Amino acid sequence: MFEKNLHDLVRGIRTNKNNEAKFISSCIEEIRNEIKTDNMTLKCQGITKLVYLQMLGYDMSWSNFNTIEVMSATKFTFKRVGYLAASQSFHENTDLLMLATNMIRKDLCSVNQYESSLALTGLSCFVSHELARDLSSDLMTLISSSRPFIRKKAILTMYKVLLKFPDALRPAFPRIKEKLDDPDPGVQCAAVNVICELARKNPKNYISLAPVLFKMLTNSSNNWMLIKVIKLFGALMPEEPRLCKKLVDPLTNIIHSTNAMSLLYESINTLITGVPDHIPSIQLAAQKLNIMLDDSDQNLKYLGLLALGQILKHHPKYVSPLKEKIIKCLDDKDESIRRRALDLVVGMVSRKNLPDIVKKLVEHVDLSENLAFKEELLLKIIDICSQSNYQYVTNFEWYITVLVELTKLENTSHGRALANQMLDVTIRVKTLRTFAVRQMTILIENIDKFAKSEKNGICEVIYAAGWIVGEFNEFVSDKEKVLRDLFSPKVLLLPPHIQAILVQTSMKLYGSILVDYEKLGADEDSRVLGEMFVSKIAMFTDSSDLEVQERSCCALQLVKCLIKLQAKGAGVAHELMDLFIEDLNPVAPKAQKKVPVPEGLDLDAWIYTPKPSKYSDDEDNGPIQFGDPARSPLPQSSGYGGSMQGFGSDSMAYPTSTGKYQELSQAEIQQAREERETQHKSNPYYLQGSLPSNKVSSHKKPDVSVQDIPVSSLTLDVPLKIEKPSKKGKRKDKKKRKGKKGRAVVDEEEEEEDLGPVVDVMVAEMPEGALESDEEDKKVDPNDPHAALNID
């Protein structure tokens, strides 16, 4: 009578916050004593406290047997506690569940509907394959119960049973189908819900239910059930195209009449995905989605954007009028709404509205405080401008201006994407190079601002700017000023690969300036320029990066040599520029394959012919390859009836480097054996065994030739060669098919007889994920619980 109940446990935990673990340990010890007693009241009280502690994270699996004892109690209040504990702590792998099978069956068949309800609820939580197999027939009986309360729960529990025991679907499906016409709306809704879940993976099995479901769609007023029916029709429409036209009118009526936003969305979504070519329905859907975008509910706004994304795939012109509202959603506080709106904006791009959309996105880049969203906006701007080979960009000078504007974004990790765009556009659009060089010059003038960023950051644009200015230096207006900017001390803070390209750019600019000075006859200016270059380039020669160091040292020595030649009055500017005179054009991916092979060049011949060896040493030449006669450890023969040299004959044949066999004499064979034995003796890792004294060593046996073995002919009435039985429905004479690149694909019969390596045609010859024929089954995820639910 002095034991703690649940209220005392909760109160004690609250009052012992400093020693909570110690208090709970004492309580668990007390509970252990309670559940060991024969008093069912104390046992139930202990299980109740364990349920509460289990919700706090403490394990109660040690009390599973006692939980089953409380579940088997005759008193309903005790039984309810037991099933609650089982629902929380039991799972399909609990070993003691097999002890509860008959008890659960007894409770399922109880006259008391509340006991049956307890068993149904608990079973849905911890059902295993064995329980589902043993109790499926009892559940089918309960589906036909006279009490709607039990019928509804039995149908819902049957779904969990079917996931564990799919074989029960065939006998259970007719009973579930009958409940679609049940007079009780709760049972009817439960049946629709279960069928909707079953149809997720195998909708074709449930096309026969279309008349019954259509009747429910037109007559029912239960919004929740209508949502499930519409979802079910959405799964059936791809399997039965005739349903599409049939459903247009009822779905349109629901869209016009309903005030329930959830039902409205499901109707619109089903209409868009099922009949995307019905223009009046698409127009109506777009009008209703416009209302959802104005709603204050964030969930409805998100669903509206989601449905607009479906319309955008087929009919972008009906989404374009909502452009302002969609762009306004980019300012929303909800990140999911912003991202969904961003996807829509990308899909709405055209030649006309590209500048306006990009302008709005750039404004949001400046105003947004979320760095991750800023970076996503930056990538989207690049994607929408560069998609389909820049098909929407009409003014590339504008695009270069946008890219330069985006370089103001600090702390970004997409600087390389900006640099790649600058390089790509400048190289491919020749008329743009003058403007691009001018913009890149501005970036180099502000090189100090980019020196603080990390690798792959915004400093990557200096890589593009340096390369463009150097490669197209004829468009630079003030080359000497740009050259001095390249030698800013802050350049040493940039990543090494950027420093390397700037060293190369400085050489190109130096040569270009030198050409201009030689034309003007300004020898003094050339000398001063050379001295300045030598003094500035020296800061790169001590770089820790080998590439930067090598380029700078080469440039330094080259310029010193040029200065000496200039002192002798030699003109060297044009010779220097000859190093950079050719344009570097982009190389096509397949260019290497188009290069013709010169006459007399055999790409398969040995560059260096190895010396022929007397014998093949497997340890030196690596592992033996199956099917390679040159590496085979056995002497080769023309067939089973031919001469097998090496097995007891006076001479052996070993392959040479040319692939031909060289016959060795008996003395050479003996010498090879002695060399091998000597090598084995000196090898500490070679396990040397001793032969019994009564047996003669294998190499001391008398030489016996295979030809000396007597062979007698056998007279048989049946041939030894057995013909392979032909497969039913297939031709015996199978020819080789031509696979990709002219390679022959061998059929199954030929592969079995071939001793070469097996070729997996599915992996080697077919594209990734492709199947041999359309009749093959679709790939099924083995972890998907719906995979085996098929009534066919």
C-alpha positions in Angstrom: 0.0 0.0 0.0 3.1 2.3 0.2 4.2 1.7 -3.4 4.6 4.7 -5.7 1.9 5.2 -8.4 2.4 7.1 -11.6 1.5 10.4 -10.0 4.2 9.9 -7.4 6.7 9.0 -10.0 6.1 12.1 -12.0 6.1 14.3 -8.9 9.4 12.7 -7.7 11.1 13.3 -11.1 10.2 16.9 -10.9 11.4 17.4 -7.4 14.7 15.5 -8.0 16.0 17.4 -10.9 19.5 17.4 -9.5 19.5 13.6 -8.9 17.1 12.5 -11.6 19.1 9.5 -12.7 19.6 8.2 -9.2 15.9 8.6 -8.4 14.8 6.9 -11.6 17.2 4.0 -10.9 15.6 3.5 -7.5 12.1 3.6 -9.2 13.1 1.0 -11.8 14.3 -1.3 -9.1 11.0 -0.8 -7.3 9.1 -1.5 -10.5 11.1 -4.8 -11.0 9.8 -6.0 -7.6 6.2 -4.9 -8.5 5.9 -6.7 -11.8 7.3 -10.0 -10.2 4.4 -10.2 -7.8 1.2 -12.1 -8.4 -0.9 -9.1 -7.7 -2.2 -7.9 -11.1 -2.9 -4.5 -9.7 0.7 -3.9 -8.7 1.9 -5.5 -11.9 -0.3 -3.1 -14.0 0.9 -0.2 -11.9 4.5 -1.1 -12.6 3.9 -1.4 -16.3 2.2 2.0 -16.3 5.2 3.6 -14.8 7.5 1.8 -17.3 5.5 3.2 -20.2 6.1 6.7 -18.9 9.8 6.0 -18.4 10.0 4.5 -21.9 8.7 7.8 -23.3 11.6 9.5 -21.4 14.1 7.3 -23.3 14.5 4.4 -20.8 14.5 0.8 -22.1 11.7 -1.5 -21.0 12.3 -4.5 -23.3 13.4 -6.5 -20.2 9.7 -6.5 -19.1 8.2 -7.9 -22.3 7.0 -11.1 -20.7 5.3 -9.2 -17.9 3.7 -6.9 -20.5 2.2 -10.0 -22.1 0.9 -11.1 -18.7 -0.9 -7.8 -18.3 -2.3 -8.0 -21.8 -3.8 -11.4 -20.9 -5.6 -9.9 -17.9 -9.4 -10.4 -17.8 -10.0 -6.8 -16.5 -10.3 -4.3 -19.3 -8.4 -1.5 -17.5 -5.5 -3.9 -17.0 -5.6 -5.2 -20.6 -5.6 -1.6 -22.0 -2.4 -0.8 -20.1 -0.8 -4.0 -21.4 -1.7 -3.2 -25.1 -0.5 0.4 -24.6 2.9 -0.9 -23.3 3.1 -3.4 -26.2 2.3 -0.8 -28.8 5.3 1.3 -27.5 7.9 -1.3 -26.8 7.1 -4.3 -29.1 8.2 -4.5 -32.7 8.2 -7.2 -35.4 11.4 -8.7 -34.2 10.3 -9.2 -30.6 10.8 -12.9 -29.8 8.0 -13.2 -27.3 5.3 -12.2 -29.8 4.8 -15.9 -30.7 3.5 -16.4 -27.2 0.8 -13.8 -27.7 -0.7 -15.2 -30.9 -3.6 -17.1 -29.4 -4.2 -14.4 -26.8 -4.5 -11.7 -29.5 -6.8 -14.0 -31.6 -9.0 -14.5 -28.5 -9.2 -10.7 -28.0 -9.9 -10.1 -31.7 -12.9 -12.5 -31.5 -14.1 -11.1 -28.2 -17.8 -10.2 -27.7 -16.7 -6.9 -26.2 -16.0 -4.6 -29.1 -13.6 -2.5 -27.0 -11.4 -5.5 -26.4 -11.4 -6.3 -30.1 -10.6 -2.6 -30.7 -7.6 -2.9 -28.3 -6.3 -6.0 -30.1 -6.7 -4.3 -33.5 -4.9 -1.1 -32.5 -2.0 -3.0 -30.8 -1.7 -5.5 -33.7 -1.2 -2.6 -36.2 1.7 -1.4 -34.2 3.7 -4.6 -33.7 2.5 -6.9 -36.4 5.2 -9.3 -37.7 5.2 -11.7 -40.6 4.2 -14.7 -38.4 1.4 -12.8 -36.7 0.1 -11.5 -40.1 0.1 -15.0 -41.5 -1.7 -16.5 -38.5 -4.3 -13.8 -37.8 -5.2 -12.7 -41.4 -8.2 -15.0 -41.5 -9.5 -13.6 -38.2 -9.2 -10.1 -39.6 -11.1 -11.0 -42.7 -13.9 -12.2 -40.5 -13.9 -8.9 -38.6 -14.1 -7.0 -41.8 -17.6 -8.5 -42.2 -18.5 -7.7 -38.6 -22.0 -6.3 -37.8 -20.5 -3.4 -35.8 -19.2 -0.5 -38.0 -16.7 0.4 -35.3 -15.0 -3.0 -35.7 -15.3 -3.1 -39.5 -13.5 0.3 -39.8 -10.6 -0.7 -37.6 -10.3 -4.2 -39.1 -10.0 -2.7 -42.6 -7.3 -0.3 -41.5 -5.4 -3.0 -39.6 -5.6 -5.3 -42.6 -3.4 -2.8 -44.6 -0.6 -3.3 -42.0 -1.1 -7.1 -42.2 -0.9 -7.0 -46.0 2.5 -5.2 -45.9 3.9 -8.0 -43.8 2.0 -10.9 -45.5 1.2 -10.0 -49.1 -0.3 -13.4 -49.9 -3.4 -12.4 -47.9 -4.2 -9.7 -50.5 -6.0 -12.0 -52.9 -8.5 -13.4 -50.5 -8.9 -10.1 -48.6 -9.4 -7.8 -51.6 -13.0 -8.8 -52.4 -14.1 -8.1 -48.8 -12.3 -4.7 -48.9 -14.0 -3.9 -52.2 -17.5 -4.7 -50.7 -16.9 -2.1 -48.1 -16.8 0.7 -50.7 -20.7 0.3 -50.7 -20.9 0.1 -46.9 -23.7 2.2 -45.4 -21.5 3.6 -42.7 -19.4 6.5 -44.0 -16.5 5.7 -41.7 -16.1 2.2 -43.0 -16.4 3.5 -46.5 -13.7 6.1 -46.0 -11.4 3.4 -44.4 -11.8 1.2 -47.4 -11.0 4.0 -49.8 -8.0 4.9 -47.8 -6.6 1.4 -47.8 -7.2 0.9 -51.6 -5.6 4.3 -52.2 -2.5 3.2 -50.4 -2.5 -0.2 -52.1 -2.7 1.5 -55.5 0.4 3.5 -55.0 2.6 0.8 -56.5 0.2 -1.3 -58.6 -2.6 0.9 -59.8 -3.4 -1.4 -62.7 -4.9 -3.9 -60.3 -7.6 -1.5 -59.2 -8.9 -0.3 -62.6 -12.0 -2.5 -62.1 -13.0 -0.3 -59.1 -13.4 2.8 -61.4 -17.3 2.6 -61.6 -17.7 2.4 -57.9 -15.2 5.2 -57.2 -16.8 7.4 -59.9 -20.2 7.0 -58.2 -18.6 8.0 -54.9 -16.9 11.0 -56.5 -20.2 12.3 -57.8 -22.5 11.5 -54.9 -20.3 11.9 -51.7 -20.1 15.1 -49.7 -17.3 13.9 -47.4 -14.4 16.1 -48.3 -11.8 13.8 -46.8 -13.1 10.8 -48.7 -13.3 12.9 -51.9 -9.6 13.8 -51.5 -8.7 10.1 -51.3 -10.9 9.1 -54.3 -9.4 11.9 -56.4 -5.9 10.8 -55.4 -6.9 7.2 -56.4 -8.1 8.4 -59.8 -4.9 10.3 -60.2 -3.0 6.9 -59.9 -5.5 5.1 -62.3 -5.6 7.7 -65.1 -2.2 6.9 -66.6 -3.2 3.2 -66.7 -6.6 3.8 -68.3 -6.7 6.8 -70.6 -10.5 6.7 -71.1 -10.9 7.8 -67.5 -9.3 11.2 -68.4 -12.2 12.5 -70.4 -14.7 11.0 -68.0 -13.3 12.8 -65.0 -13.0 16.3 -66.5 -16.6 17.3 -65.7 -16.8 16.1 -62.1 -13.4 17.6 -61.3 -14.3 20.9 -62.9 -17.6 21.0 -60.9 -15.6 20.4 -57.6 -13.1 23.2 -58.5 -16.0 25.6 -59.2 -18.1 24.7 -56.1 -15.8 23.7 -53.2 -14.6 26.0 -50.5 -12.2 23.5 -49.0 -8.7 24.4 -50.2 -7.3 20.9 -49.7 -9.9 19.4 -51.9 -9.5 22.2 -54.4 -5.7 21.5 -54.6 -6.2 17.8 -55.1 -8.7 18.4 -57.9 -6.5 20.9 -59.7 -3.4 18.6 -59.3 -5.2 15.6 -60.7 -6.7 17.6 -63.5 -3.3 19.1 -64.5 -1.4 15.7 -64.4 -4.2 13.6 -65.9 -5.5 15.9 -68.7 -2.8 18.4 -69.4 -4.1 19.1 -72.9 -7.6 20.2 -71.9 -7.1 24.0 -72.2 -10.3 25.2 -70.4 -9.4 23.1 -67.4 -5.9 24.5 -67.4 -7.2 28.0 -67.6 -9.6 27.4 -64.7 -6.8 25.8 -62.6 -4.6 28.8 -63.2 -7.3 31.2 -62.0 -7.9 29.3 -58.8 -4.2 29.0 -58.1 -4.0 32.8 -58.4 -6.3 33.0 -55.5 -4.2 30.6 -53.5 -1.1 32.8 -54.0 -2.9 35.7 -52.4 -3.9 33.6 -49.3 -2.2 34.4 -46.0 -1.8 30.7 -45.2 1.8 29.7 -46.1 0.8 26.1 -46.8 -1.7 27.1 -49.4 0.7 29.5 -51.0 3.3 26.7 -51.3 0.7 24.3 -52.8 -0.3 27.0 -55.3 3.3 27.4 -56.4 3.7 23.6 -56.6 0.7 23.3 -58.9 1.8 26.2 -61.1 5.1 24.3 -61.6 3.0 21.4 -63.1 1.2 23.8 -65.4 4.5 25.4 -66.4 5.8 22.2 -67.9 3.0 22.1 -70.6 1.5 25.6 -70.8 3.9 28.3 -69.7 1.8 31.1 -71.2 -0.9 30.6 -68.5 1.7 31.1 -65.8 3.3 34.2 -67.3 0.5 36.6 -66.1 1.3 35.6 -62.6 5.0 36.6 -62.9 4.8 39.6 -60.5 3.2 37.5 -57.8 5.7 34.7 -58.2 8.6 37.1 -58.0 7.1 38.7 -55.0 7.2 35.3 -53.3 11.0 35.5 -53.4 10.7 38.0 -50.5 8.7 35.5 -48.4 10.0 34.6 -45.0 9.4 30.9 -45.7 12.5 29.4 -47.3 10.5 26.6 -49.0 8.2 29.2 -50.7 11.2 31.2 -51.9 12.9 28.2 -53.4 9.7 27.0 -55.1 9.1 30.5 -56.5 12.7 30.6 -57.7 12.1 27.3 -59.7 9.1 28.9 -61.3 10.9 32.0 -62.3 13.6 30.0 -64.0 10.9 28.1 -66.1 9.2 31.4 -67.2 12.2 32.8 -68.9 11.9 34.0 -72.6 13.9 36.3 -74.8 11.7 39.2 -73.9 11.5 38.9 -70.2 15.0 37.6 -69.5 16.5 41.1 -68.6 13.6 41.9 -66.3 13.7 38.6 -64.5 17.5 38.7 -64.1 17.2 42.3 -62.8 14.7 41.2 -60.1 16.9 38.3 -59.1 20.0 40.5 -58.9 18.0 42.9 -56.6 17.1 39.9 -54.4 20.8 38.9 -54.3 21.6 42.4 -52.9 18.7 42.5 -50.4 18.6 38.9 -49.1 20.3 38.3 -45.8 20.4 34.5 -46.2 23.8 33.6 -47.7 22.7 30.1 -48.9 19.7 31.7 -50.7 22.0 34.3 -52.2 24.2 31.6 -53.6 21.3 29.7 -55.0 20.1 32.9 -56.7 23.5 33.4 -58.2 23.5 29.9 -59.7 20.0 30.3 -61.0 20.9 33.5 -62.8 23.8 31.7 -64.5 21.6 28.7 -65.3 18.8 30.7 -66.9 21.2 32.8 -69.0 23.4 29.9 -70.2 20.7 27.3 -70.7 20.4 25.8 -74.2 23.6 27.4 -75.4 22.5 31.0 -74.4 19.4 30.9 -76.6 17.6 33.6 -74.5 20.5 36.0 -74.4 20.3 38.7 -77.1 22.8 41.1 -75.7 26.0 39.6 -74.5 27.4 42.9 -73.3 24.5 43.0 -70.9 25.3 39.5 -69.7 29.0 40.4 -69.0 27.8 43.4 -67.1 25.5 41.2 -65.0 28.4 38.8 -64.3 30.7 41.7 -63.2 27.8 43.0 -61.0 27.6 39.6 -59.3 31.3 39.7 -58.3 30.2 42.1 -55.6 28.7 39.2 -53.7 31.2 38.3 -50.9 31.7 35.0 -49.1 30.3 33.0 -52.0 31.6 29.6 -53.1 30.6 30.0 -56.7 33.3 32.3 -58.0 34.5 29.6 -60.3 31.1 29.4 -62.0 31.2 33.1 -62.6 34.8 32.8 -64.0 33.8 30.0 -66.3 30.9 32.0 -67.7 33.2 35.0 -68.4 35.7 32.8 -70.2 33.2 30.9 -72.2 31.3 34.0 -73.4 34.4 36.0 -74.3 36.0 33.2 -76.2 32.9 32.2 -78.2 31.6 35.7 -79.0 34.3 37.5 -80.9 32.4 40.8 -81.1 32.2 40.9 -77.4 36.0 40.8 -76.7 36.5 44.6 -76.7 33.8 45.2 -74.1 34.8 42.1 -72.1 38.4 43.2 -71.9 37.3 46.6 -70.7 35.2 45.1 -67.9 38.0 42.7 -66.9 40.4 45.6 -66.7 38.0 47.1 -64.0 38.2 43.9 -62.0 42.0 43.9 -62.2 42.1 47.5 -61.0 40.2 46.4 -57.9 42.3 43.3 -57.4 43.0 44.2 -53.8 39.3 43.6 -52.9 39.4 40.0 -54.1 42.7 39.1 -52.4 40.9 38.3 -49.1 38.6 35.6 -50.4 39.4 31.9 -50.0 40.0 29.3 -52.7 36.9 28.7 -55.0 35.6 32.0 -53.7 34.9 35.2 -55.6 38.6 35.6 -56.2 38.2 33.1 -59.0 37.0 35.9 -61.3 40.5 37.3 -61.2 41.6 34.1 -62.9 39.2 34.8 -65.8 40.0 38.5 -65.8 43.7 37.9 -66.0 43.5 35.3 -68.8 41.1 37.4 -70.9 43.3 40.5 -70.5 46.4 38.6 -71.5 44.9 36.6 -74.4 43.2 39.6 -75.9 45.7 42.3 -74.9 45.3 44.2 -78.2 42.0 45.5 -76.8 43.5 46.9 -73.6 43.6 50.7 -73.7 46.3 51.4 -70.9 48.5 48.3 -70.9 51.2 49.7 -68.7 48.7 50.6 -66.0 47.2 47.1 -66.1 50.7 45.6 -65.9 51.4 47.6 -62.8 48.1 46.5 -61.3 49.0 42.9 -61.8 52.1 43.4 -59.6 50.1 44.7 -56.7 51.5 43.2 -53.4 48.0 41.9 -52.5 48.3 39.5 -55.4 50.4 37.2 -53.2 47.3 36.6 -51.1 45.5 35.0 -54.0 45.5 31.2 -54.5 48.6 29.9 -56.4 46.7 28.9 -59.6 45.5 32.5 -60.0 49.0 33.8 -59.4 50.3 31.5 -62.1 47.9 32.8 -64.7 48.7 36.4 -63.7 52.5 35.8 -64.2 51.6 34.5 -67.7 49.4 37.5 -68.4 52.2 39.9 -67.3 54.5 38.3 -69.9 51.9 38.8 -72.6 51.3 42.4 -71.7 55.0 43.1 -71.4 55.5 41.8 -75.0 52.6 43.8 -76.3 54.0 47.0 -74.7 57.4 46.2 -76.0 56.1 45.9 -79.6 54.5 49.4 -79.3 57.7 50.9 -77.9 59.8 49.4 -80.7 57.4 50.9 -83.3 57.8 54.3 -81.7 61.6 53.9 -81.3 61.3 54.5 -77.5 64.4 52.5 -76.5 64.7 54.2 -73.1 61.1 53.4 -72.3 61.7 49.8 -73.2 64.7 49.7 -70.9 62.7 51.2 -68.0 59.8 48.8 -68.6 62.2 45.9 -68.6 63.8 46.9 -65.3 60.4 47.5 -63.8 59.3 44.0 -64.9 62.4 42.4 -63.5 62.0 44.1 -60.1 58.3 43.2 -59.8 58.3 39.7 -61.1 60.9 38.7 -58.5 58.2 38.6 -55.8 56.8 35.5 -57.4 60.1 33.6 -57.6 60.1 32.7 -53.9 56.5 31.3 -54.0 55.9 28.0 -52.3 53.9 26.8 -55.3 56.1 25.1 -57.9 53.9 26.3 -60.9 54.1 29.9 -59.8 57.8 29.6 -59.1 58.7 28.0 -62.4 56.7 30.4 -64.5 58.1 33.5 -62.7 61.7 32.2 -62.9 61.3 31.5 -66.6 59.8 34.9 -67.2 62.5 36.6 -65.2 65.4 35.0 -67.1 63.7 35.6 -70.4 63.2 39.3 -69.8 66.8 39.6 -68.6 68.0 38.0 -71.8 65.8 40.4 -73.8 67.2 43.4 -72.0 70.7 42.3 -72.9 69.7 41.9 -76.6 68.0 45.3 -76.5 71.2 46.9 -75.2 73.0 45.6 -78.3 70.3 47.2 -80.5 68.4 44.1 -81.5 64.7 44.1 -81.9 63.2 41.3 -79.9 59.6 42.4 -79.3 58.1 40.5 -82.3 60.1 37.3 -81.5 58.7 37.4 -77.9 55.1 37.9 -79.2 55.5 35.0 -81.5 55.2 32.8 -78.4 51.6 34.1 -77.9 50.5 35.0 -81.4 48.2 32.0 -82.0 44.7 32.1 -80.6 43.7 29.5 -78.1 40.4 28.2 -79.3 38.2 25.8 -77.4 38.8 22.1 -78.3 35.9 19.9 -79.2 35.4 16.8 -76.9 35.8 14.4 -79.9 38.6 16.2 -81.5 41.2 13.6 -80.5 39.3 10.8 -82.3 39.3 12.8 -85.5 43.1 13.0 -85.7 44.2 10.7 -88.5 46.9 8.1 -87.8 50.1 8.9 -89.7 51.3 6.4 -92.3 53.7 3.8 -91.0 52.6 4.2 -87.4 51.3 1.0 -85.8 49.7 1.9 -82.5 49.5 -1.8 -81.5 53.1 -2.7 -82.1 55.7 -2.9 -79.4 57.7 0.3 -78.9 60.5 -1.8 -77.3 60.7 -5.5 -78.0 61.6 -7.4 -74.9 64.3 -10.1 -75.0 63.0 -13.6 -75.5 63.1 -15.7 -72.3 63.9 -19.4 -72.1 60.9 -20.1 -69.9 58.0 -18.3 -68.4 58.3 -17.5 -64.7 54.8 -17.0 -63.3 56.0 -15.2 -60.2 57.8 -12.5 -62.3 55.2 -12.1 -65.0 52.2 -11.5 -62.7 49.0 -13.6 -62.4 48.0 -16.0 -65.1 45.1 -14.7 -67.2 42.5 -17.1 -68.2 42.2 -17.6 -71.9 45.8 -16.2 -72.6 47.8 -19.0 -74.2 51.0 -17.1 -73.9 50.7 -17.1 -70.1 49.2 -20.5 -69.6 51.1 -22.7 -67.1 50.3 -25.8 -69.2 51.8 -26.8 -72.5 49.4 -26.1 -75.4 48.2 -28.7 -77.8 46.0 -28.8 -80.8 43.4 -31.0 -79.2 42.8 -33.9 -76.9 44.0 -36.4 -79.4 47.2 -34.4 -80.3 50.7 -34.7 -78.8 50.9 -33.2 -75.3 54.4 -32.0 -75.0 55.8 -31.5 -71.6 54.0 -34.3 -69.8 56.7 -37.0 -69.6 58.2 -36.2 -73.0 61.8 -35.6 -73.7 61.3 -31.9 -74.4 59.0 -29.1 -73.3 57.6 -26.1 -75.2 57.6 -22.7 -73.5 56.1 -19.5 -75.0 58.4 -16.8 -76.1 57.8 -13.0 -76.1 56.5 -13.3 -79.7 53.8 -15.7 -78.6 55.4 -18.7 -80.5 56.6 -21.8 -78.7 60.2 -22.8 -78.5 61.2 -26.4 -77.8 63.7 -26.8 -75.1 66.2 -29.7 -74.8 66.5 -32.0 -71.9 69.7 -30.2 -70.6 67.9 -26.8 -70.7 64.9 -28.3 -68.8 67.2 -29.7 -66.2 69.1 -26.4 -65.9 65.8 -24.6 -65.4 64.8 -27.0 -62.6 68.1 -26.5 -60.8 67.8 -22.7 -61.0 64.3 -22.8 -59.6 65.3 -25.1 -56.8 68.2 -22.8 -55.9 65.9 -19.8 -55.9 63.4 -21.6 -53.6 66.2 -22.6 -51.2 67.3 -19.0 -50.9 63.7 -17.7 -50.5 62.8 -17.6 -46.8 59.1 -17.4 -47.6 59.1 -20.6 -49.7 57.8 -23.5 -47.6 60.1 -26.5 -48.4 58.7 -29.9 -47.8 60.4 -33.3 -47.5 59.2 -36.3 -49.5 59.1 -39.8 -47.9 62.2 -41.8 -48.4 60.5 -44.7 -50.0 59.2 -42.5 -52.9 61.4 -41.3 -55.7 61.6 -37.6 -56.3 59.5 -36.4 -59.1 62.4 -35.1 -61.2 64.2 -38.5 -60.8 61.4 -40.5 -62.3 62.2 -42.1 -65.6 61.0 -40.0 -68.5 57.8 -41.5 -69.8 56.1 -40.1 -72.9 52.4 -39.9 -73.3 52.9 -41.5 -76.7 54.2 -44.6 -74.9 50.8 -45.1 -73.1 48.8 -47.9 -74.8 45.5 -46.7 -76.2 42.7 -49.1 -77.0 39.8 -48.1 -79.2 36.3 -48.4 -77.8 33.3 -49.5 -79.9 30.1 -47.7 -78.7 26.6 -47.8 -80.2 25.9 -44.2 -79.2 28.0 -41.1 -79.9 29.9 -39.5 -77.0 29.0 -36.0 -78.2 25.7 -35.0 -76.6 23.7 -32.4 -78.4 22.4 -29.5 -76.3 18.6 -29.5 -76.2 17.1 -26.5 -77.9 15.0 -24.1 -75.8 11.3 -24.1 -76.6 10.3 -21.3 -78.9 13.9 -20.4 -79.9 15.9 -21.2 -83.0 18.9 -23.5 -82.7 21.0 -21.6 -85.2 21.7 -18.4 -83.4 23.8 -15.8 -85.1 26.1 -13.3 -83.6 24.4 -9.9 -83.2 26.3 -6.7 -83.7 26.6 -4.6 -80.6 28.0 -1.1 -80.1 31.0 -0.1 -82.2 30.8 -3.3 -84.3 31.6 -5.7 -81.5 30.0 -9.1 -81.7 27.6 -10.1 -79.0 27.6 -13.9 -78.4 24.4 -15.7 -77.7 23.9 -17.9 -74.6 24.6 -21.2 -76.3 27.9 -20.0 -77.8 29.0 -18.4 -74.5 28.7 -21.7 -72.7 30.9 -23.5 -75.2 33.5 -20.6 -75.3 36.4 -20.8 -72.8 37.1 -17.1 -73.0 36.0 -14.5 -70.5 32.2 -14.1 -70.1 30.7 -10.9 -71.5 27.8 -9.4 -69.6 25.8 -7.9 -72.4 23.4 -6.1 -70.1 26.1 -4.1 -68.4 28.6 -3.7 -71.3 26.4 -3.1 -74.3 23.2 -1.5 -72.9 23.0 2.1 -71.6 22.8 2.5 -67.8 19.4 1.6 -66.4 18.1 0.2 -69.8 16.3 -3.1 -70.1 16.6 -5.7 -72.8 12.9 -5.3 -73.8 9.8 -3.4 -72.7 8.2 -6.6 -71.5 10.6 -7.0 -68.6 9.4 -6.2 -65.1 10.2 -2.8 -63.7 13.0 -2.7 -61.2 11.6 -3.0 -57.7 13.2 -1.7 -54.5 13.6 -4.7 -52.2 13.0 -2.4 -49.2 9.7 -1.1 -50.5 6.9 -2.7 -48.4 4.4 -2.1 -51.3 6.6 -4.1 -53.8 4.8 -7.5 -53.2 1.3 -6.2 -53.1 -0.1 -7.5 -56.4 -3.4 -9.3 -56.7 -2.6 -10.5 -60.2 
